[in-house]
């Protein structure tokens, strides 16, 4: 796998210096740009290649949340913040992880490894499994075992025939990782079409006899999938 091109955006010079030092210690990360001013980072992104953005949430010119709204899902993010109450807000967007300041190297490294797994997945055109953190442990989940994924406030519930995994993530983030056999059928549900027993106008019945509602705005995309 090629190196992951990184950008650091933080209004604190000391925070930038620390993260720059951490990035340089990790062989699969490559620092291409850093900025205290998020506007400069936006200009850089428009004209240069970058993969991963280490992004402070609280910045005076432009918050990290608004920064992500402008850039969108073309990039992946690891959020940094000194305030734990802001961390969950970032999970409304397609991010990989968040780091609570002051950031230790071991915590940074774990986050970088998580990013590498995500980018490796993308480059390989999708794998047959992914790892998620649930109940304090990393779990490998085979795609073929998943029945459906349900959004529950700031978490998602990944259901298999025998287990459920409550994960701090969003449907949008997981949707970008899953294979084409998974489809969003409702604002709160993604289903594995290979587990569908029958598909009606208003609901899908899975092989587990679980009934999943079909949202009006998702019906046409579902029908296109099963044509």
VENHU-V950432 format. One record per residue. N is the residue number from 1. SS is DSSP state (hx for helix, st for strand, lp for the rest). PSI is psi in degrees with one decimal (* if undefined). Layout:
# VENHU-V950432
n/ss/psi
N/SS/PSI
N/SS/PSI
This chain:
# VENHU-V950432
n/ss/psi
1/lp/138.3
2/lp/166.3
3/lp/153.1
4/st/118.4
5/st/122.8
6/st/146.8
7/st/141.6
8/st/127.3
9/st/113.9
10/lp/136.7
11/lp/0.4
12/lp/115.1
13/hx/-38.7
14/hx/-36.9
15/hx/-40.7
16/hx/-45.9
17/hx/-41.6
18/hx/-47.7
19/hx/-37.0
20/hx/-43.5
21/hx/-42.4
22/hx/-44.7
23/hx/-42.6
24/hx/-19.8
25/hx/-12.6
26/lp/115.9
27/lp/-31.5
28/lp/3.3
29/st/142.3
30/st/117.3
31/st/121.8
32/st/-18.2
33/st/146.4
34/st/150.2
35/st/142.0
36/lp/-26.0
37/lp/115.9
38/hx/-23.9
39/hx/-39.5
40/hx/-36.9
41/hx/-38.9
42/hx/-41.8
43/hx/-39.1
44/hx/-45.3
45/hx/-33.0
46/hx/-23.7
47/hx/-3.0
48/lp/161.1
49/lp/135.2
50/lp/149.9
51/lp/-47.7
52/st/135.1
53/st/120.4
54/st/114.1
55/st/123.1
56/st/140.1
57/lp/-45.2
58/lp/102.4
59/lp/143.6
60/lp/-40.5
61/lp/-40.0
62/lp/122.3
63/lp/157.5
64/hx/-36.3
65/hx/-46.1
66/hx/-32.1
67/hx/-46.5
68/hx/-34.5
69/hx/-34.7
70/hx/-47.8
71/hx/-37.2
72/hx/-160.4
73/hx/15.0
74/hx/-24.2
75/lp/163.9
76/st/154.3
77/st/145.0
78/st/118.5
79/st/145.3
80/st/140.9
81/st/150.6
82/lp/-4.6
83/lp/110.7
84/hx/-26.4
85/hx/-16.7
86/hx/-10.8
87/hx/-44.9
88/hx/-30.3
89/hx/-33.7
90/hx/-22.9
91/lp/-0.9
92/lp/-9.6
93/lp/172.2
94/lp/83.3
95/st/163.4
96/st/-40.6
97/st/171.7
98/st/148.6
99/st/129.2
100/st/124.8
101/lp/148.8
102/lp/136.6
103/lp/123.8
104/lp/157.7
105/hx/-39.0
106/hx/-37.7
107/hx/-38.3
108/hx/-43.1
109/hx/-42.8
110/hx/-40.2
111/hx/-39.6
112/hx/-39.9
113/hx/-39.8
114/hx/-40.4
115/hx/-41.7
116/hx/-41.4
117/hx/-40.7
118/hx/-42.4
119/hx/-35.6
120/hx/-40.7
121/hx/-46.8
122/hx/-42.9
123/hx/-31.1
124/lp/5.8
125/lp/18.6
126/lp/136.7
127/lp/-177.8
128/lp/7.0
129/st/167.1
130/st/169.5
131/st/138.1
132/st/152.5
133/st/121.5
134/st/134.1
135/lp/36.8
136/lp/6.3
137/st/154.9
138/st/128.7
139/st/134.1
140/st/125.8
141/st/120.1
142/st/134.3
143/hx/-39.4
144/hx/-16.4
145/hx/-15.3
146/st/131.2
147/st/-54.9
148/st/167.0
149/st/130.4
150/st/134.8
151/st/130.5
152/st/90.5
153/lp/-116.3
154/lp/5.6
155/st/168.6
156/st/149.2
157/st/112.2
158/st/114.3
159/st/128.5
160/st/-177.0
161/lp/-30.3
162/lp/-13.5
163/lp/163.3
164/st/143.7
165/st/117.4
166/st/118.7
167/st/138.3
168/lp/95.4
169/lp/-176.9
170/lp/159.3
171/hx/-38.4
172/hx/-43.7
173/hx/-46.5
174/hx/-33.6
175/hx/-33.7
176/lp/-15.1
177/lp/-23.5
178/lp/162.4
179/lp/171.1
180/lp/-11.2
181/lp/-5.4
182/st/139.8
183/st/140.6
184/st/119.3
185/st/-4.9
186/st/158.5
187/lp/-20.0
188/lp/3.2
189/st/138.9
190/st/135.7
191/st/154.9
192/st/110.7
193/hx/-25.7
194/hx/-13.2
195/hx/6.7
196/st/128.0
197/st/-44.8
198/st/156.4
199/st/119.2
200/lp/-167.1
201/lp/-36.8
202/lp/-6.9
203/st/159.4
204/st/133.3
205/st/120.7
206/st/167.8
207/lp/-22.7
208/lp/1.4
209/lp/6.3
210/lp/132.5
211/st/128.1
212/st/127.2
213/st/150.4
214/lp/119.6
215/lp/145.8
216/hx/-43.4
217/hx/-10.7
218/hx/-5.3
219/hx/-44.3
220/hx/-40.5
221/hx/-34.3
222/hx/-45.3
223/hx/-36.4
224/hx/-32.1
225/hx/-33.7
226/hx/3.3
227/lp/*
